[in-house]
Amino acid sequence: MSQNAFDKAKDLLEEIKNFAISNKEELETFRKKFVGSKNIIKPLFGEIRNIENEQKKEFGQFVNLLKQEAEKKFNNLKEKLESGASKEKAKNIDLTRPGDPVRLGARHPISIVNNKIISIFERLGFTVAEDREIEDDWHNFTAMNTPEDHPARDMQDTFYLKDSVERLLRTHTSSVQSRVMTSTQPPIRIIAPGRVYRNETISARSHAQFHQVEGLYIDEGVSFADLKQTLLYFAQEMYGKDTKIRLRQSYFPFTEPSAE
């Protein structure tokens, strides 16, 4: 009886090792026969009680090995079948076929408006000038004729870097103008768009960080009339041909005459 059980187990092990498949149906046949809930290995565990005592341990170990080999064989067959299917699928891929379109996100409203402003001024011959957002006191204030006692220099209105009274977050893009004027010979015709920072209360209408666009035009024969016509052209291109503008006299320490 013991020998018959051993022979049956050895025959099953040999069958498992030699089992080959070519499709999912054959893999499922293997699973049901050797791994499933009603597999033919399970009854062998019940045969242990009929084995002579001195052979029970050996037989139990062999049946466990048989079970492990069946599970290992099933996983190998499954992996091989899936790998073969993937390779077959890859062979059928048309590499000349256009890929799926990549959906792009929408531009931020600020970027849309900024690009439109730049486009309008470029048609007038202006170029874009950009520079650092962390500035020194001279380019941000002194070069703009801002007095030493001007409120804008106060800590309540300006973000200064830690432990510094000279380095700050620029409060306007006028600092770009001062750098362009100290490094470029006229004629100069630039706009300076960018982020600026001021220590203000955040609300629905204001923020500590906002965007600004400044223009600078230096050349012979340029007058206040050029400024007025430039602003009118911009307003009509930006808001429509029927747009009107109104200028009123004002004071700024870095321009004379000044208007807003």
GIVEN-V94537 format. One record per pair of residues at least 24 apart in sequence whose ideal C-beta (glycine too) atoms are under 10 Angstrom apart, sorted by the first residue. I is the first residue (numbers start at 1). GAP is how many residues later the second one is. Records with the same first field share a line. If there is no record, write none. Layout:
BEGIN
I=GAP  GAP
END
This chain:
BEGIN
1=46  49  50  51
2=45  48  49  50  52  53  54  56  57
3=48  52
4=43  46
5=38  39  42  43  45  46  50  54  57  58
6=38  41  45  49  52  53  56  57
8=32  35  36  39
9=32  35  38  50  53  54  56  57
10=52  56
12=27  28  29  32  51  54  57  58
13=28  49  50  52  53  56  57  60
15=25  55
16=25  50  51  53  54  55  56  57  58
17=52  56
18=55
19=51  54  55  58
20=57  60
21=53  56  57  59  60
22=59  62
23=58  61  62
24=54  57  58  61
26=51  55
27=47  50  51  53  54  55
30=40  43  44  47  48
31=39  40  43  46  47
33=37
34=32  33  35  36  37  39  40
35=32  35  36  38  39  40
36=38
39=28  31
40=30
41=25  26  28  29  30
42=25
110=85  100  101
111=100
113=80  98  100  125
114=79  80  97  99
115=78
116=121  122
117=74  76  94  96  117  120  121
118=73  75  95
119=118
120=71  110  113  114  115  116  117  118
121=68  69  70  72  92  94  109  112  113  116
122=69
123=110  111  114
124=65  67  91  93  105  106  109  110  113
125=62  64  92
126=62  63  64  65  66  89  90  91  104
127=53  61  62  63  64
128=48  62  63  64  65  66  85
129=44  47  48  50  51  55  59  61  62  63  64  65  85  86  87
130=43  46  60  62  63  64
131=39  42  44  45  46  47  48  49  61  63
132=38  43  44  47  62
133=35  36  37  40  42  61  62  63  64  76
134=25  27  33  34  35  36  63
135=31  32  33  34  35  36  37  39  40  41  43  44  61
136=28  30  31  32  34  39
137=27  28  29  30  31
138=28  37  40
139=31  35  36  37  38  39  40  43
140=26  27  28  29  30  31  32  34  35  38  56
141=27  29  30  31  33  34  37  112  113
142=36
143=31  32  34  35  36  38  39  111
144=27  28  30  31  33  34  108  109  110  111
145=107  108  109  110  111
146=25  28  106  107  108
147=106
150=103
152=46
154=45
155=44
156=42  43  44
157=41  42  43
158=39  40  41
159=38  39  40  49  50
160=39
168=29
169=26  27  28  29  30  39  40
170=24  25  26  27  28  42
171=25  26  27  28  41
172=24  25  26  40  42  82
173=38  39  40  41  42  43
174=38  40  42  78  80  81
175=39
176=38  40
177=37  38  39  41  77
178=38  76
180=36  38
181=35  37
184=32  34
185=33
186=31  32  33  34  36
187=30  31  32  33  35
188=28  29  30  31
189=26  27  28  29  30  33
190=24  25  26  27  28
191=24  25  26
192=24
224=33  34  35
227=28  30  32
228=31
231=28
END
